[in-house]
Amino acid sequence: MKPIIFITFFFTSIASLHAQHVGSELRAYLRKEGYSISTEQYAYLSKGEKAGHTKTFYDGTQYAIVAYSENSDVKDVDIYLYDEDGSLLVKDTDSDTFAIISYTPYTTREMRAVIKNYDSYSSTKEYKCEFIIAYK
């Protein structure tokens, strides 16, 4: 089974509990699976809002990007990865309380990970949405 499938299974089981420590559990699991944490970002987003982070991704390195919110009022979080020209490379826009993408670039270059609060209980309230970029 591929590592990203393990992560999906793990996250689905802990997200169903909607514990307030999902992020720390997820970081521990990623490390256990051999990933190193590169970046951790968060933003307070209203329904429909996006935030992102640009960083260098290295060729031949496997990346996992996981987006989530520990707030149970957030119903759907999405994650996107864009290249330096703004072209969409990969996304997870399923209707879930978390999103996971895996990507291994063929050249070293700047890319931008973008998280979106696609759906939440209130359209005016801001919710803390987070993402982790891990690599191995």
LUMVO-285773 format. One record per residue: residue in three letters; y, z, x of N, C-alpha, C in turn. Coordinates in steps of 0.001 Angstrom, whole numbers, padded with zeros to 6 digits, always signed. Each point is the difference from the previous one (the first is absolute). Layout:
N
alaYZXYZXYZX/...
END
This chain:
136
met-001174+000000+000851+001174+000000-000851+001242+000000+000900/lys+001016-000783-000356+001206-000101+000808+000833+001271-000108/pro+000742+000350+001090+000784+001239-000003+000989+000085-001153/ile+000608-001089-000380+000995+000046-001070-000661+000366-001335/ile-001260-000374-000178-000724+000366-001217-000255+001508-000005/phe-000347+000562+001166-000151+001448+000101+001294+000700-000351/ile+001113-000505+000507+001300+000607-000280+000284-000063-001497/thr-000267-001155-000613+000229-000154-001435-000831+001004-000785/phe-001287+000124+000347-000869+000950-000693+000511+001424+000173/phe+000347+000355+001244+000498+001349+000290+001262+000281-000793/phe+000943-000931+000053+001279+000226-000651-000141+000050-001513/thr-000862-000822-000560-000231+000019-001440-000517+001366-000429/ser-000909+000580+000781-000550+001292-000391+001021+001118+000135/ile+000841+000015+001048+000977+001085+000097+001198-000249-000903/ala+000333-001270-000247+001135-000286-000880-000300+000426-001427/ser-001272-000050-000380-000349+000418-001361+000293+001488-000204/leu-000025+000764+001075+000359+001411-000081+001519+000173-000031/his+000707-000987+000490+001453-000032+000124+000532+001284+000637/ala-000663+000378+001093+000420+001172+000753+001345-000254+000650/gln+000712+001066+000267+001300-000141+000638-000116-000267+001486/his-001195+000039+000539-000183-000209+001431-000779-001282+000285/val+000146-000987-000840-000706-001266+000169+000341-000610+001349/gly+001270+000028+000378+000427-000590+001269-000686+000618+001193/ser-000080+001320+000059-000643+000649+001147-001501-000283+000017/glu-000620-000043-001168-001425-000342-000077-000237-001440+000453/leu+000877-000879-000407-000126-001405+000377+000188-000179+001505/arg+000991+000649+000591+000214-000080+001453-001235+000498+000750/ala-000561+001112-000448-001195+000545+000649-001165-000979-000098/tyr-000161-000615-001157-001085-000967-000176+000195-001227+000891/leu+001220-000527+000065+000266-001152+000862-000331+000323+001452/arg+000397+001170+000455-000304+000401+001378-001510+000109+000213/lys-000697+000550-000973-001460+000121+000092-000661-001370+000122/glu+000580-001004-000648-000546-001359+000042+000456-000779+001234/gly+000703+000674+000914+000377-000639+001260+001386-000605+000014/tyr+000763+000167-001060+001364-000523-000051+000960+000992+000650/ser+001046-000537+000596+001125+000796+000464+001153-000269-000953/ile+000787+001012-000260+001144-000156-000900+001167-000550+000803/ser+000527-001123-000440+001136-000628+000657+001310+000409-000647/thr+000035-000065-001317+001238+000206-000737-000286+000718-001305/glu+000880+000925-000350-000033+000630-001310+001413-000068-000553/gln+000143-000568-001174+001309-000165-000619-000070+000433-001454/tyr+001145+000399-000528+000089+000280-001425+001387-000380-000486/ala+000083-000205-001286+001277-000296-000643-000063+000543-001418/tyr+001150+000338-000530+000082+000425-001392+000363-001235-000812/leu-000946-000447-000813+000130-001266-000710-000118+000182-001504/ser+000904-000639-000729-000110-000097-001449-000973-001130-000322/lys-000439-000035-001210-000893-001066-000455+000604-001358+000350/gly-000794-000840+000688+000428-001342+000375+000677-000107+001356/glu+000351+001119+000625+000687-000046+001289-000973-000130+001166/lys+000529-000555+001125-000783-000214+001220+000717+000625+001185/ala-000781+000292+001047+000533+000437+001288-000966-000497+001066/gly+000500-000202+001220-000879-000530+001028+000289+000514+001385/his-000885-000396+000912+000099+000381+001404-000455-001184+000845/thr+000812-000351+000991-000336-001088+000919-000497+000581+001311/lys-001075-000544+000518-000564+000454+001275-000770-001137+000657/thr-000318+000198+001263-000795-000974+000732-001478+000217-000297/phe-000676-001071-000364-001441-000004-000188-000595-000801+001154/tyr-001054+000516+000613-000555-000594+001213-001247-000835-000306/asp-000088-001155+000688-001110-000915-000267-001335+000665+000289/gly-000976-000306-000839-001347+000507+000150-000192+001450-000413/thr+001042+000663-000441-000090+001390-000434-000196+000038-001511/gln-000955+000770-000449-000267+000127-001434+000928+001060-000583/tyr+000734-000366-001052+000926+000909-000664-000473+000281-001420/ala+000197+001234-000424-000204+000391-001395+001317+000611-000454/ile+000506-000467-001130+001239+000536-000558-000335+000534-001382/val+000287+001280-000191-000332+000673-001245+001284+000531-000630/ala+000228-000336-001255+001173+000464-000744-000469+000865-001156/tyr+000773+001041-000296-000387+000932-001057+001192+000863-000387/ser-000163+000760-001050+000944+001048-000364-000808+001213-000405/glu+000436+001158+000421-000675+001231-000401+000500+000496-001354/asn+000949-000723-000584+000545+000368-001302-000808-000707-001087/ser-000570+000764-000903-000865-000576-001039+000775-000859-001010/asp+001326+000054+000019+000803-000857-000885+000063-001436+000490/val-000383-000243+001257-000037-001367+000532-001353-000585-000360/lys+000017-001078-000783-001230-000585-000540-000526-001180+000814/asp+000888-000679+000767-000406-001202+000720+000893-000182+001224/val-000616+000013+001181+000695-000236+001266-000570-001270+000609/asp+000873-000854+000514-000421-001243+000651+000467-000006+001446/ile-000695-000785+000853+000388-000152+001399-000060-001483+000374/tyr+000969-000426+000801+000110-001392+000443+000201-000001+001504/leu-000482-001050+000673+000255-000184+001421+000577-001393+000203/tyr+001194-000042+000607+000719-001252+000244+000113-000252+001494/asp-000002-001288+000394+000249-000312+001401+001503-000010+000260/glu+000385-000277+001228+001418+000074+000376+000860-001055-000694/asp-000622-001031-000546+000734-001029-000737+000089+000313-001494/gly-000603+001107-000415+000045+000382-001404-001129-000570-000838/ser-000968-000646+000638-001154-000530-000733-000996+001115-000280/leu-000486+000041-001222-000978+001010-000390-001339-000308+000651/leu-000558+000978+000715-001284-000165+000670-001152+000552-000826/val+000177+001194-000546-001050+000646-000777+000653+001041-000908/lys-000657+000276-001121+000543+000983-000941-001129+000660-000759/asp+000307+001165-000555-000877+000658-000959+000882+000346-001180/thr-000173-000750-001074+000794+000204-001206-000879+000349-001198/asp-001180+000553+000280-000858+000469-001090+000706+001134-000737/ser-000404+000246-001201+000597+001070-000806-000664+001333+000321/asp+000370+000561+001155-000581+001265+000449+001092+000940+000482/thr-000343+001263+000104+000943+000989+000511+000092-000027+001516/phe-000749-000889+000630+000046-000192+001440-000190-001484+000296/ala+000352-000400+001206-000205-001391+000415-000447+000005+001456/ile-000918-000896+000345-000528-000087+001354-000078-001460+000413/ile+000519-000289+001183-000188-001329+000571-000504+000144+001427/ser-000725-000998+000433-000511-000057+001365+000437-001329+000592/tyr+000447+000030+001257+000481-001240+000623-000180+000088+001511/thr-000480-001083+000589-000122-000118+001447+000784-001240+000422/pro+001178+000167+000612+000813-001157+000383-000614-000769+001171/tyr+000264-001287+000047-000501-000838+001086+001019-000125+001129/thr+001240+000436-000234+001023+000062+001046+000809+001285-000190/thr+000583+000468+001081+000871+001172-000067+001336-000437-000579/arg+000453+000708-001028+001271-000355-000637+000494+001118-000898/glu+001258-000100-000379+000598+000948-000922-000470-000327-001420/met-000341+001041-000748-000378-000157-001402+000649+001121-000798/arg+000060-000183-001291+000626+000990-000874-000965+000411-001106/ala-000290+001299-000038-000804+000572-001084+000969+000478-001075/val-000275-000373-001246+000874+000343-001116-000826+000677-001078/ile+000485+001160-000450-000648+000743-001084+000839-000171-001264/lys-000677-000058-001138+000703-000141-001277-000561+000991-001008/asn+000898+000698-000668-000376+000825-001154-000022-000974-001174/tyr-001151-000575-000250-000102-001017-001038+000108+000598-001400/asp-000599+001176-000183+000020+000609-001328-000043+001513+000126/ser+000898+000644-000711+000024+001455-000041+000460+000455-001378/tyr-000193+001265-000263+000287+000560-001313+001437-000270-000440/ser+000945+000276+000864+001415-000204-000318+000530-001201+000764/ser+000856-000773-000619+000589-001148+000692+001283+000377+000731/thr+000506+001214-000200+001244+000400+000659-000213+001066+001074/lys-001037+000773-000112-000264+001051+000985-000550-000606+001283/glu+000366+000590+001146-000534-000440+001284-001194+000865+000375/tyr-001050-000645+000498-001223+000683+000396-000263-000263+001477/lys-000548+000992+000668-000349-000176+001411-001247-000870+000091/cys+000156-001157+000655-001101-000929+000243-000156-000116+001513/glu-001241-000027+000461-000253+000064+001437-000953-001104+000441/phe+000082-000323+001305-001014-000867+000571-000279+000378+001440/ile-001218-000311+000405-000479+000268+001357-000462-001325+000577/ile+000415-000287+001238-000518-001146+000747-000882+000566+001097/ala-001267-000377-000011-000967+000481+000989-000608-001210+000709/tyr-000499+000224+001200-000562-001104+000779-001204+000467+000810/lys-000825-000987+000372-001105+000260+000953-000404-001296+000665/
END
